[in-house]
Amino acid sequence: MSDPIADLLIRAGRAVASRAGDDRLTFRDKAAGQAGGADLVTECDLLVDSLVTDGLAALVPGVPVVSEERPAPAEAGTGDVFVLDPVDGTHNFASGVPWWGISLGRVSGAELREAWLLEPATGRLYHATADGPATVDGAPIHVTGKPPQHSLLSVALFRELLPLLLASDRFVGTRAMGCASLGLAYAAEGRFALHAARNHPWDVAAGYLLVERSGGKVVNLAGEPVSIWERVPSLAGAPQAVDLALEILAAP
């Protein structure tokens, strides 16, 4: 059965490709010269924001949208809202690095209800509901069962997470990819053991649910549950990797 919200994100991704003049979304030749770096990204941010927000208003009338590109409504954090990042990984997008996503979560207060995440460069669509599995293109996904020393760590470069970088030999390798939503999705899929970052609500509204519904854990640096509305560092991924990260961060 077709999901009209998933179809909406796919159409938005295609609109970005058409506007940039490069269906492969690599932005190296024709697109890179059209508008010049940040201006092109700003245009596409606003394009996706408008397409998705208008589409949601038609599909689910009365549910407000919290977006990186517009002020949050007064009910954000209390009522039923969609949380949208039109282009997560904008610096990658502007620089011709095809690691970015269109992220959308539906949230009621602090409860994550549903998640959609499109990876436009590959066309892969992640999805999860609060009472169902996390999937990519309809196939269930799971966090990795491998020990951390055989798995990759994904980390954003924030001071609070420096101990993880200094202990990176506890993992097989470390990556700082610059797209929170896909870092979380890759942790949910088992490509990364762990994604550690400090985020805005629109960065994590989809990714936190993907991790939780794929058998993972999402906690703050004290090991406590964390809401998408808390703009604090978090650890998300396979339980054994989260536990190792907490051990590293707690060490004197």
Secondary structure, 3 states (H helix, E strand, C coil): CCCHHHHHHHHHHHHHHHHHCCCCCCCCCCHHHCCCCHHHHHHHHHHHHHHHHHHHHHHCCCCCEEECCECCCCCCCCCEEEEEEEEECHHHHHHCCCCCEEEEEEEECCEEEEEEEEECCCCEEEEEECCCCCEECCEECCCCCCCHHHCEEEECCCHHHHHHHHCHHHCCEEECCCCHHHHHHHHHHCCEEEEEEECCHHHHCCHHHHHHHCCCEEEECCCCECCCCCCCEEEEECHHHHHHHHHHHHCC
